[in-house]
């Protein structure tokens, strides 16, 4: 499976890359929503996008809205990973088409558990 | 921390809670006591341990800190799936007159398990039914947290679907608070599972005793399972943690339980061949 990590912080992309790579995702990165859209338009079809909210050029909310407007990308699972923690923002992201929402800061377990909720990694199997 | 300090603390925790800390967990003890030592103005963990031995209030704080366990919402998922798909429908089919369910989250820690069940009841329990969740723990600090129902952003990330966050919580400062209708469903009570009896606790249709028995020695674990049997309805369900086994029980205790596989979860149910249970003082008090 492929995961596209969209965050303007290189350090954050690195953290997320290590987590999802550890779950056997092939990882791709973009520094803002526009870069991510460009990659999708160029044919990248990830199963998962991890999307920051506040980024230059194009923010994560606009990216999600753009992805949801394209029927060809309807199978992409979108998860916001952001410092935005107001409930109104969470509702707004879900209404726009985000499937899940993680508030920064987070622990690696939090990302894994959210991907379990989304059915992208195995869940409930005793270690 | 020094070996002597560790032994003192481990012995105290064992005596007061029956929880075993072996020497490989000294880093954990140190990590959990460090904030308390700083707060108390102690220069070292060893100095703090000396304070704990003579100060009852610090002893209570230390025990609270050492009995806290990290937890997440809908932990392991499979038990909650078993609850909505099998346990809840089965219990409801046998309670169409009473239309009430009693659920016990034993060793509830900070309450995520109890509130996860409360969320599922909100979604799956039909109108006209009532349910009560009793959440017990040996840590009074944890029980206070459960009553408040407030969680940090980091805790909110742990296994809670975003839709449930939006539906069941309100933002209070930097924390999230569970909504009043769910908080009112959960009643807290201080209880040490290692105590020889649980007077007044009542009888439950469903007991969650997950990832708790691993902390107790064998005799204590067996005692707990005997008492659980007394406080579980004859057609009730007991769920243990996914890595916990009861294959090593003595024959008389083993005979009390039937095992039932529910998807990936094994539930324990009072054995159907069990003779009627004698009415005990504890059962009367909880009736």
Interface residues (C-beta under 8 A of the other chain):
Chain A: X85 X86 X87 X90 X91 X93 X94 X98 X100 X101 X102 X103 X105 X106 X107 X109 X110 X113 X114 X116 X117 X123 X124 X125 X126 X127
Chain B: X72 X74 X76 X77 X78 X81 X153 X154 X156 X157 X158 X159 X161 X162 X163 X165 X166 X169 X170 X171 X174 X242 X243 X264
